[in-house]
């Protein structure tokens, strides 16, 4: 369910390009896979007035972020 009947939520690929940029920064072979990147990052959000509700919508938080680059046959093991 969404807040608005006419609104639809969809899954989408990651929109954080940093690990993709690191991955493509040099030539790689499929023999290098899997490649794993991880980091801690602080995220800041500034919603409009009235959108902050107690601790459910904090202005800043630190999250761990990881991305895995692998072949299709490595997915299950990873």
Secondary structure, 3 states (H helix, E strand, C coil): CCCCCCCCCCCCCCCCCHHHHHHCCCCCCHHHCCEEEEEEEEEECCCCCCCCCHHHCCCEEEEEEEEEECCHHHCCCC
